[in-house]
Amino acid sequence: MPSLDYTLSFHIGLMARVAARREPEGSEAEQEFLIVTNRKMVQASEAFDRADEAENSRPLACDAGNASWHWSAN
């Protein structure tokens, strides 16, 4: 039976190769939208983690005209 270190190393190496070979699906505009959306979600999560209380964090607001999110001017 293989050791845990061997098994873990194999799995990490395999997943790295699989991830490197995957080509993103969708148009460039869709890919850019997902990148921006992910970045904003990470920023919101980090801001929430830094706030002492939920009331201290600035809410996100949506501009329905172009479906973009931005920090409200609280």
PDB file of N, CA, C and O in Angstrom:
ATOM      1  N   MET A   1       0.849  -1.177   0.000  1.00  0.00           N
ATOM      2  CA  MET A   1       0.000   0.000   0.000  1.00  0.00           C
ATOM      3  C   MET A   1       0.896   1.242   0.000  1.00  0.00           C
ATOM      4  O   MET A   1       1.816   1.341   0.812  1.00  0.00           O
ATOM      5  N   PRO A   2       0.628   2.201  -0.918  1.00  0.00           N
ATOM      6  CA  PRO A   2       1.481   3.402  -0.997  1.00  0.00           C
ATOM      7  C   PRO A   2       1.344   4.269   0.252  1.00  0.00           C
ATOM      8  O   PRO A   2       0.308   4.280   0.916  1.00  0.00           O
ATOM      9  N   SER A   3       2.413   4.988   0.548  1.00  0.00           N
ATOM     10  CA  SER A   3       2.390   5.865   1.722  1.00  0.00           C
ATOM     11  C   SER A   3       1.501   7.078   1.449  1.00  0.00           C
ATOM     12  O   SER A   3       1.182   7.383   0.300  1.00  0.00           O
ATOM     13  N   LEU A   4       1.114   7.751   2.508  1.00  0.00           N
ATOM     14  CA  LEU A   4       0.275   8.936   2.388  1.00  0.00           C
ATOM     15  C   LEU A   4       1.016  10.046   1.638  1.00  0.00           C
ATOM     16  O   LEU A   4       0.413  10.756   0.834  1.00  0.00           O
ATOM     17  N   ASP A   5       2.311  10.199   1.895  1.00  0.00           N
ATOM     18  CA  ASP A   5       3.099  11.218   1.190  1.00  0.00           C
ATOM     19  C   ASP A   5       3.112  10.955  -0.317  1.00  0.00           C
ATOM     20  O   ASP A   5       2.939  11.876  -1.116  1.00  0.00           O
ATOM     21  N   TYR A   6       3.315   9.715  -0.691  1.00  0.00           N
ATOM     22  CA  TYR A   6       3.339   9.354  -2.106  1.00  0.00           C
ATOM     23  C   TYR A   6       1.979   9.635  -2.747  1.00  0.00           C
ATOM     24  O   TYR A   6       1.904  10.208  -3.834  1.00  0.00           O
ATOM     25  N   THR A   7       0.919   9.231  -2.074  1.00  0.00           N
ATOM     26  CA  THR A   7      -0.436   9.418  -2.605  1.00  0.00           C
ATOM     27  C   THR A   7      -0.755  10.895  -2.759  1.00  0.00           C
ATOM     28  O   THR A   7      -1.293  11.309  -3.786  1.00  0.00           O
ATOM     29  N   LEU A   8      -0.431  11.691  -1.755  1.00  0.00           N
ATOM     30  CA  LEU A   8      -0.706  13.125  -1.806  1.00  0.00           C
ATOM     31  C   LEU A   8       0.108  13.794  -2.906  1.00  0.00           C
ATOM     32  O   LEU A   8      -0.423  14.622  -3.646  1.00  0.00           O
ATOM     33  N   SER A   9       1.379  13.451  -3.024  1.00  0.00           N
ATOM     34  CA  SER A   9       2.228  14.020  -4.073  1.00  0.00           C
ATOM     35  C   SER A   9       1.691  13.669  -5.456  1.00  0.00           C
ATOM     36  O   SER A   9       1.647  14.521  -6.343  1.00  0.00           O
ATOM     37  N   PHE A  10       1.288  12.430  -5.636  1.00  0.00           N
ATOM     38  CA  PHE A  10       0.724  12.000  -6.915  1.00  0.00           C
ATOM     39  C   PHE A  10      -0.531  12.801  -7.245  1.00  0.00           C
ATOM     40  O   PHE A  10      -0.684  13.285  -8.367  1.00  0.00           O
ATOM     41  N   HIS A  11      -1.420  12.940  -6.280  1.00  0.00           N
ATOM     42  CA  HIS A  11      -2.682  13.648  -6.508  1.00  0.00           C
ATOM     43  C   HIS A  11      -2.437  15.121  -6.846  1.00  0.00           C
ATOM     44  O   HIS A  11      -3.048  15.652  -7.773  1.00  0.00           O
ATOM     45  N   ILE A  12      -1.548  15.781  -6.100  1.00  0.00           N
ATOM     46  CA  ILE A  12      -1.249  17.185  -6.375  1.00  0.00           C
ATOM     47  C   ILE A  12      -0.647  17.340  -7.768  1.00  0.00           C
ATOM     48  O   ILE A  12      -1.028  18.246  -8.510  1.00  0.00           O
ATOM     49  N   GLY A  13       0.280  16.472  -8.125  1.00  0.00           N
ATOM     50  CA  GLY A  13       0.886  16.528  -9.454  1.00  0.00           C
ATOM     51  C   GLY A  13      -0.127  16.291 -10.561  1.00  0.00           C
ATOM     52  O   GLY A  13      -0.109  16.976 -11.583  1.00  0.00           O
ATOM     53  N   LEU A  14      -1.001  15.330 -10.359  1.00  0.00           N
ATOM     54  CA  LEU A  14      -2.019  15.030 -11.358  1.00  0.00           C
ATOM     55  C   LEU A  14      -2.968  16.208 -11.537  1.00  0.00           C
ATOM     56  O   LEU A  14      -3.279  16.585 -12.666  1.00  0.00           O
ATOM     57  N   MET A  15      -3.430  16.789 -10.439  1.00  0.00           N
ATOM     58  CA  MET A  15      -4.360  17.920 -10.521  1.00  0.00           C
ATOM     59  C   MET A  15      -3.694  19.144 -11.161  1.00  0.00           C
ATOM     60  O   MET A  15      -4.348  19.897 -11.883  1.00  0.00           O
ATOM     61  N   ALA A  16      -2.408  19.343 -10.901  1.00  0.00           N
ATOM     62  CA  ALA A  16      -1.690  20.455 -11.521  1.00  0.00           C
ATOM     63  C   ALA A  16      -1.618  20.272 -13.035  1.00  0.00           C
ATOM     64  O   ALA A  16      -1.788  21.231 -13.788  1.00  0.00           O
ATOM     65  N   ARG A  17      -1.368  19.048 -13.478  1.00  0.00           N
ATOM     66  CA  ARG A  17      -1.316  18.779 -14.922  1.00  0.00           C
ATOM     67  C   ARG A  17      -2.681  18.932 -15.568  1.00  0.00           C
ATOM     68  O   ARG A  17      -2.789  19.484 -16.663  1.00  0.00           O
ATOM     69  N   VAL A  18      -3.726  18.450 -14.903  1.00  0.00           N
ATOM     70  CA  VAL A  18      -5.079  18.574 -15.445  1.00  0.00           C
ATOM     71  C   VAL A  18      -5.459  20.048 -15.547  1.00  0.00           C
ATOM     72  O   VAL A  18      -6.006  20.476 -16.563  1.00  0.00           O
ATOM     73  N   ALA A  19      -5.179  20.822 -14.514  1.00  0.00           N
ATOM     74  CA  ALA A  19      -5.518  22.248 -14.520  1.00  0.00           C
ATOM     75  C   ALA A  19      -4.745  22.995 -15.605  1.00  0.00           C
ATOM     76  O   ALA A  19      -5.284  23.913 -16.223  1.00  0.00           O
ATOM     77  N   ALA A  20      -3.505  22.618 -15.841  1.00  0.00           N
ATOM     78  CA  ALA A  20      -2.685  23.292 -16.850  1.00  0.00           C
ATOM     79  C   ALA A  20      -3.176  23.007 -18.260  1.00  0.00           C
ATOM     80  O   ALA A  20      -2.980  23.827 -19.157  1.00  0.00           O
ATOM     81  N   ARG A  21      -3.803  21.871 -18.472  1.00  0.00           N
ATOM     82  CA  ARG A  21      -4.259  21.497 -19.812  1.00  0.00           C
ATOM     83  C   ARG A  21      -5.645  22.017 -20.138  1.00  0.00           C
ATOM     84  O   ARG A  21      -6.043  22.029 -21.303  1.00  0.00           O
ATOM     85  N   ARG A  22      -6.382  22.442 -19.136  1.00  0.00           N
ATOM     86  CA  ARG A  22      -7.747  22.913 -19.369  1.00  0.00           C
ATOM     87  C   ARG A  22      -7.731  24.272 -20.050  1.00  0.00           C
ATOM     88  O   ARG A  22      -7.022  25.184 -19.624  1.00  0.00           O
ATOM     89  N   GLU A  23      -8.507  24.398 -21.092  1.00  0.00           N
ATOM     90  CA  GLU A  23      -8.655  25.675 -21.765  1.00  0.00           C
ATOM     91  C   GLU A  23      -9.970  26.287 -21.309  1.00  0.00           C
ATOM     92  O   GLU A  23     -10.990  25.600 -21.259  1.00  0.00           O
ATOM     93  N   PRO A  24      -9.957  27.575 -20.976  1.00  0.00           N
ATOM     94  CA  PRO A  24     -11.190  28.202 -20.506  1.00  0.00           C
ATOM     95  C   PRO A  24     -12.251  28.215 -21.610  1.00  0.00           C
ATOM     96  O   PRO A  24     -11.950  28.381 -22.792  1.00  0.00           O
ATOM     97  N   GLU A  25     -13.492  28.034 -21.181  1.00  0.00           N
ATOM     98  CA  GLU A  25     -14.610  28.070 -22.122  1.00  0.00           C
ATOM     99  C   GLU A  25     -15.216  29.463 -22.135  1.00  0.00           C
ATOM    100  O   GLU A  25     -15.056  30.221 -21.178  1.00  0.00           O
ATOM    101  N   GLY A  26     -15.905  29.800 -23.204  1.00  0.00           N
ATOM    102  CA  GLY A  26     -16.590  31.085 -23.292  1.00  0.00           C
ATOM    103  C   GLY A  26     -15.770  32.108 -24.050  1.00  0.00           C
ATOM    104  O   GLY A  26     -14.581  31.925 -24.312  1.00  0.00           O
ATOM    105  N   SER A  27     -16.443  33.186 -24.390  1.00  0.00           N
ATOM    106  CA  SER A  27     -15.781  34.255 -25.127  1.00  0.00           C
ATOM    107  C   SER A  27     -14.841  35.026 -24.203  1.00  0.00           C
ATOM    108  O   SER A  27     -14.874  34.855 -22.984  1.00  0.00           O
ATOM    109  N   GLU A  28     -14.007  35.874 -24.794  1.00  0.00           N
ATOM    110  CA  GLU A  28     -13.092  36.679 -23.985  1.00  0.00           C
ATOM    111  C   GLU A  28     -13.866  37.612 -23.064  1.00  0.00           C
ATOM    112  O   GLU A  28     -13.447  37.846 -21.931  1.00  0.00           O
ATOM    113  N   ALA A  29     -14.988  38.148 -23.534  1.00  0.00           N
ATOM    114  CA  ALA A  29     -15.805  39.045 -22.716  1.00  0.00           C
ATOM    115  C   ALA A  29     -16.369  38.301 -21.503  1.00  0.00           C
ATOM    116  O   ALA A  29     -16.410  38.851 -20.402  1.00  0.00           O
ATOM    117  N   GLU A  30     -16.800  37.060 -21.700  1.00  0.00           N
ATOM    118  CA  GLU A  30     -17.321  36.270 -20.581  1.00  0.00           C
ATOM    119  C   GLU A  30     -16.213  35.944 -19.588  1.00  0.00           C
ATOM    120  O   GLU A  30     -16.428  36.000 -18.377  1.00  0.00           O
ATOM    121  N   GLN A  31     -15.047  35.608 -20.087  1.00  0.00           N
ATOM    122  CA  GLN A  31     -13.925  35.309 -19.209  1.00  0.00           C
ATOM    123  C   GLN A  31     -13.535  36.539 -18.405  1.00  0.00           C
ATOM    124  O   GLN A  31     -13.277  36.436 -17.206  1.00  0.00           O
ATOM    125  N   GLU A  32     -13.487  37.708 -19.050  1.00  0.00           N
ATOM    126  CA  GLU A  32     -13.152  38.952 -18.354  1.00  0.00           C
ATOM    127  C   GLU A  32     -14.196  39.269 -17.292  1.00  0.00           C
ATOM    128  O   GLU A  32     -13.855  39.706 -16.193  1.00  0.00           O
ATOM    129  N   PHE A  33     -15.472  39.047 -17.620  1.00  0.00           N
ATOM    130  CA  PHE A  33     -16.551  39.285 -16.656  1.00  0.00           C
ATOM    131  C   PHE A  33     -16.363  38.420 -15.421  1.00  0.00           C
ATOM    132  O   PHE A  33     -16.534  38.898 -14.299  1.00  0.00           O
ATOM    133  N   LEU A  34     -16.013  37.147 -15.611  1.00  0.00           N
ATOM    134  CA  LEU A  34     -15.813  36.252 -14.474  1.00  0.00           C
ATOM    135  C   LEU A  34     -14.599  36.645 -13.647  1.00  0.00           C
ATOM    136  O   LEU A  34     -14.622  36.529 -12.422  1.00  0.00           O
ATOM    137  N   ILE A  35     -13.542  37.107 -14.300  1.00  0.00           N
ATOM    138  CA  ILE A  35     -12.348  37.547 -13.574  1.00  0.00           C
ATOM    139  C   ILE A  35     -12.673  38.755 -12.707  1.00  0.00           C
ATOM    140  O   ILE A  35     -12.299  38.809 -11.535  1.00  0.00           O
ATOM    141  N   VAL A  36     -13.372  39.721 -13.292  1.00  0.00           N
ATOM    142  CA  VAL A  36     -13.740  40.932 -12.548  1.00  0.00           C
ATOM    143  C   VAL A  36     -14.692  40.586 -11.410  1.00  0.00           C
ATOM    144  O   VAL A  36     -14.539  41.086 -10.296  1.00  0.00           O
ATOM    145  N   THR A  37     -15.672  39.734 -11.688  1.00  0.00           N
ATOM    146  CA  THR A  37     -16.633  39.343 -10.659  1.00  0.00           C
ATOM    147  C   THR A  37     -15.931  38.634  -9.509  1.00  0.00           C
ATOM    148  O   THR A  37     -16.210  38.922  -8.345  1.00  0.00           O
ATOM    149  N   ASN A  38     -15.040  37.725  -9.813  1.00  0.00           N
ATOM    150  CA  ASN A  38     -14.308  37.013  -8.773  1.00  0.00           C
ATOM    151  C   ASN A  38     -13.472  37.975  -7.943  1.00  0.00           C
ATOM    152  O   ASN A  38     -13.444  37.873  -6.717  1.00  0.00           O
ATOM    153  N   ARG A  39     -12.783  38.918  -8.605  1.00  0.00           N
ATOM    154  CA  ARG A  39     -11.963  39.884  -7.878  1.00  0.00           C
ATOM    155  C   ARG A  39     -12.817  40.710  -6.924  1.00  0.00           C
ATOM    156  O   ARG A  39     -12.411  40.949  -5.787  1.00  0.00           O
ATOM    157  N   LYS A  40     -13.987  41.147  -7.367  1.00  0.00           N
ATOM    158  CA  LYS A  40     -14.858  41.953  -6.515  1.00  0.00           C
ATOM    159  C   LYS A  40     -15.417  41.138  -5.348  1.00  0.00           C
ATOM    160  O   LYS A  40     -15.587  41.666  -4.250  1.00  0.00           O
ATOM    161  N   MET A  41     -15.698  39.876  -5.576  1.00  0.00           N
ATOM    162  CA  MET A  41     -16.173  39.030  -4.482  1.00  0.00           C
ATOM    163  C   MET A  41     -15.076  38.844  -3.429  1.00  0.00           C
ATOM    164  O   MET A  41     -15.355  38.863  -2.230  1.00  0.00           O
ATOM    165  N   VAL A  42     -13.845  38.667  -3.873  1.00  0.00           N
ATOM    166  CA  VAL A  42     -12.726  38.524  -2.941  1.00  0.00           C
ATOM    167  C   VAL A  42     -12.542  39.823  -2.161  1.00  0.00           C
ATOM    168  O   VAL A  42     -12.333  39.787  -0.948  1.00  0.00           O
ATOM    169  N   GLN A  43     -12.617  40.970  -2.840  1.00  0.00           N
ATOM    170  CA  GLN A  43     -12.483  42.257  -2.163  1.00  0.00           C
ATOM    171  C   GLN A  43     -13.585  42.447  -1.127  1.00  0.00           C
ATOM    172  O   GLN A  43     -13.316  42.921  -0.023  1.00  0.00           O
ATOM    173  N   ALA A  44     -14.799  42.091  -1.459  1.00  0.00           N
ATOM    174  CA  ALA A  44     -15.916  42.224  -0.522  1.00  0.00           C
ATOM    175  C   ALA A  44     -15.707  41.324   0.687  1.00  0.00           C
ATOM    176  O   ALA A  44     -15.963  41.733   1.820  1.00  0.00           O
ATOM    177  N   SER A  45     -15.246  40.116   0.454  1.00  0.00           N
ATOM    178  CA  SER A  45     -14.991  39.187   1.549  1.00  0.00           C
ATOM    179  C   SER A  45     -13.889  39.710   2.463  1.00  0.00           C
ATOM    180  O   SER A  45     -14.003  39.628   3.686  1.00  0.00           O
ATOM    181  N   GLU A  46     -12.826  40.246   1.877  1.00  0.00           N
ATOM    182  CA  GLU A  46     -11.733  40.790   2.676  1.00  0.00           C
ATOM    183  C   GLU A  46     -12.189  42.007   3.473  1.00  0.00           C
ATOM    184  O   GLU A  46     -11.806  42.158   4.633  1.00  0.00           O
ATOM    185  N   ALA A  47     -12.995  42.872   2.877  1.00  0.00           N
ATOM    186  CA  ALA A  47     -13.507  44.051   3.587  1.00  0.00           C
ATOM    187  C   ALA A  47     -14.405  43.623   4.743  1.00  0.00           C
ATOM    188  O   ALA A  47     -14.351  44.209   5.824  1.00  0.00           O
ATOM    189  N   PHE A  48     -15.215  42.619   4.520  1.00  0.00           N
ATOM    190  CA  PHE A  48     -16.088  42.121   5.582  1.00  0.00           C
ATOM    191  C   PHE A  48     -15.266  41.528   6.720  1.00  0.00           C
ATOM    192  O   PHE A  48     -15.591  41.724   7.891  1.00  0.00           O
ATOM    193  N   ASP A  49     -14.200  40.804   6.377  1.00  0.00           N
ATOM    194  CA  ASP A  49     -13.334  40.214   7.405  1.00  0.00           C
ATOM    195  C   ASP A  49     -12.623  41.285   8.230  1.00  0.00           C
ATOM    196  O   ASP A  49     -12.385  41.094   9.422  1.00  0.00           O
ATOM    197  N   ARG A  50     -12.278  42.425   7.592  1.00  0.00           N
ATOM    198  CA  ARG A  50     -11.586  43.502   8.299  1.00  0.00           C
ATOM    199  C   ARG A  50     -12.514  44.302   9.203  1.00  0.00           C
ATOM    200  O   ARG A  50     -12.052  44.898  10.176  1.00  0.00           O
ATOM    201  N   ALA A  51     -13.797  44.331   8.912  1.00  0.00           N
ATOM    202  CA  ALA A  51     -14.745  45.132   9.686  1.00  0.00           C
ATOM    203  C   ALA A  51     -14.944  44.521  11.073  1.00  0.00           C
ATOM    204  O   ALA A  51     -15.022  43.302  11.224  1.00  0.00           O
ATOM    205  N   ASP A  52     -15.025  45.392  12.083  1.00  0.00           N
ATOM    206  CA  ASP A  52     -15.294  44.921  13.442  1.00  0.00           C
ATOM    207  C   ASP A  52     -16.718  44.408  13.565  1.00  0.00           C
ATOM    208  O   ASP A  52     -16.967  43.386  14.204  1.00  0.00           O
ATOM    209  N   GLU A  53     -17.630  45.106  12.963  1.00  0.00           N
ATOM    210  CA  GLU A  53     -19.045  44.739  12.978  1.00  0.00           C
ATOM    211  C   GLU A  53     -19.562  44.813  11.546  1.00  0.00           C
ATOM    212  O   GLU A  53     -19.010  45.543  10.723  1.00  0.00           O
ATOM    213  N   ALA A  54     -20.597  44.077  11.253  1.00  0.00           N
ATOM    214  CA  ALA A  54     -21.165  44.093   9.903  1.00  0.00           C
ATOM    215  C   ALA A  54     -21.616  45.506   9.524  1.00  0.00           C
ATOM    216  O   ALA A  54     -21.574  45.879   8.351  1.00  0.00           O
ATOM    217  N   GLU A  55     -22.048  46.294  10.521  1.00  0.00           N
ATOM    218  CA  GLU A  55     -22.514  47.653  10.249  1.00  0.00           C
ATOM    219  C   GLU A  55     -21.377  48.568   9.808  1.00  0.00           C
ATOM    220  O   GLU A  55     -21.626  49.621   9.220  1.00  0.00           O
ATOM    221  N   ASN A  56     -20.125  48.181  10.084  1.00  0.00           N
ATOM    222  CA  ASN A  56     -18.979  49.005   9.720  1.00  0.00           C
ATOM    223  C   ASN A  56     -18.531  48.800   8.280  1.00  0.00           C
ATOM    224  O   ASN A  56     -17.707  49.565   7.778  1.00  0.00           O
ATOM    225  N   SER A  57     -19.051  47.800   7.619  1.00  0.00           N
ATOM    226  CA  SER A  57     -18.624  47.543   6.250  1.00  0.00           C
ATOM    227  C   SER A  57     -19.507  48.313   5.281  1.00  0.00           C
ATOM    228  O   SER A  57     -20.701  48.497   5.514  1.00  0.00           O
ATOM    229  N   ARG A  58     -18.898  48.757   4.194  1.00  0.00           N
ATOM    230  CA  ARG A  58     -19.652  49.495   3.182  1.00  0.00           C
ATOM    231  C   ARG A  58     -20.388  48.504   2.299  1.00  0.00           C
ATOM    232  O   ARG A  58     -19.800  47.518   1.855  1.00  0.00           O
ATOM    233  N   PRO A  59     -21.649  48.746   2.040  1.00  0.00           N
ATOM    234  CA  PRO A  59     -22.398  47.818   1.190  1.00  0.00           C
ATOM    235  C   PRO A  59     -22.046  47.986  -0.285  1.00  0.00           C
ATOM    236  O   PRO A  59     -21.616  49.054  -0.719  1.00  0.00           O
ATOM    237  N   LEU A  60     -22.234  46.936  -1.023  1.00  0.00           N
ATOM    238  CA  LEU A  60     -22.083  47.000  -2.470  1.00  0.00           C
ATOM    239  C   LEU A  60     -23.392  47.475  -3.068  1.00  0.00           C
ATOM    240  O   LEU A  60     -24.471  47.147  -2.573  1.00  0.00           O
ATOM    241  N   ALA A  61     -23.289  48.245  -4.129  1.00  0.00           N
ATOM    242  CA  ALA A  61     -24.483  48.701  -4.833  1.00  0.00           C
ATOM    243  C   ALA A  61     -24.368  48.283  -6.290  1.00  0.00           C
ATOM    244  O   ALA A  61     -23.269  48.208  -6.840  1.00  0.00           O
ATOM    245  N   CYS A  62     -25.500  48.012  -6.906  1.00  0.00           N
ATOM    246  CA  CYS A  62     -25.512  47.573  -8.303  1.00  0.00           C
ATOM    247  C   CYS A  62     -26.030  48.696  -9.185  1.00  0.00           C
ATOM    248  O   CYS A  62     -27.074  49.290  -8.915  1.00  0.00           O
ATOM    249  N   ASP A  63     -25.277  48.977 -10.249  1.00  0.00           N
ATOM    250  CA  ASP A  63     -25.723  49.915 -11.263  1.00  0.00           C
ATOM    251  C   ASP A  63     -26.422  49.089 -12.329  1.00  0.00           C
ATOM    252  O   ASP A  63     -25.774  48.459 -13.165  1.00  0.00           O
ATOM    253  N   ALA A  64     -27.757  49.097 -12.292  1.00  0.00           N
ATOM    254  CA  ALA A  64     -28.516  48.223 -13.187  1.00  0.00           C
ATOM    255  C   ALA A  64     -28.320  48.585 -14.648  1.00  0.00           C
ATOM    256  O   ALA A  64     -28.533  47.745 -15.522  1.00  0.00           O
ATOM    257  N   GLY A  65     -27.922  49.806 -14.929  1.00  0.00           N
ATOM    258  CA  GLY A  65     -27.724  50.221 -16.323  1.00  0.00           C
ATOM    259  C   GLY A  65     -26.667  49.411 -17.036  1.00  0.00           C
ATOM    260  O   GLY A  65     -26.830  49.052 -18.202  1.00  0.00           O
ATOM    261  N   ASN A  66     -25.574  49.121 -16.331  1.00  0.00           N
ATOM    262  CA  ASN A  66     -24.526  48.314 -16.974  1.00  0.00           C
ATOM    263  C   ASN A  66     -24.203  47.065 -16.169  1.00  0.00           C
ATOM    264  O   ASN A  66     -23.190  46.407 -16.408  1.00  0.00           O
ATOM    265  N   ALA A  67     -25.063  46.744 -15.219  1.00  0.00           N
ATOM    266  CA  ALA A  67     -24.947  45.523 -14.405  1.00  0.00           C
ATOM    267  C   ALA A  67     -23.578  45.415 -13.751  1.00  0.00           C
ATOM    268  O   ALA A  67     -22.987  44.336 -13.715  1.00  0.00           O
ATOM    269  N   SER A  68     -23.076  46.522 -13.237  1.00  0.00           N
ATOM    270  CA  SER A  68     -21.792  46.479 -12.537  1.00  0.00           C
ATOM    271  C   SER A  68     -22.005  46.791 -11.070  1.00  0.00           C
ATOM    272  O   SER A  68     -22.915  47.533 -10.697  1.00  0.00           O
ATOM    273  N   TRP A  69     -21.152  46.213 -10.249  1.00  0.00           N
ATOM    274  CA  TRP A  69     -21.219  46.431  -8.805  1.00  0.00           C
ATOM    275  C   TRP A  69     -20.134  47.419  -8.420  1.00  0.00           C
ATOM    276  O   TRP A  69     -19.050  47.423  -9.002  1.00  0.00           O
ATOM    277  N   HIS A  70     -20.429  48.251  -7.440  1.00  0.00           N
ATOM    278  CA  HIS A  70     -19.444  49.200  -6.949  1.00  0.00           C
ATOM    279  C   HIS A  70     -19.714  49.451  -5.478  1.00  0.00           C
ATOM    280  O   HIS A  70     -20.803  49.171  -4.977  1.00  0.00           O
ATOM    281  N   TRP A  71     -18.707  49.983  -4.789  1.00  0.00           N
ATOM    282  CA  TRP A  71     -18.879  50.301  -3.379  1.00  0.00           C
ATOM    283  C   TRP A  71     -19.748  51.532  -3.267  1.00  0.00           C
ATOM    284  O   TRP A  71     -19.531  52.512  -3.980  1.00  0.00           O
ATOM    285  N   SER A  72     -20.734  51.497  -2.379  1.00  0.00           N
ATOM    286  CA  SER A  72     -21.581  52.674  -2.171  1.00  0.00           C
ATOM    287  C   SER A  72     -20.791  53.715  -1.407  1.00  0.00           C
ATOM    288  O   SER A  72     -19.819  53.385  -0.728  1.00  0.00           O
ATOM    289  N   ALA A  73     -21.191  54.942  -1.508  1.00  0.00           N
ATOM    290  CA  ALA A  73     -20.452  56.055  -0.901  1.00  0.00           C
ATOM    291  C   ALA A  73     -20.881  56.274   0.550  1.00  0.00           C
ATOM    292  O   ALA A  73     -21.126  57.411   0.955  1.00  0.00           O
ATOM    293  N   ASN A  74     -20.971  55.228   1.316  1.00  0.00           N
ATOM    294  CA  ASN A  74     -21.399  55.316   2.708  1.00  0.00           C
ATOM    295  C   ASN A  74     -20.429  56.080   3.534  1.00  0.00           C
ATOM    296  O   ASN A  74     -20.639  56.248   4.735  1.00  0.00           O
TER     297      ASN A  74
END
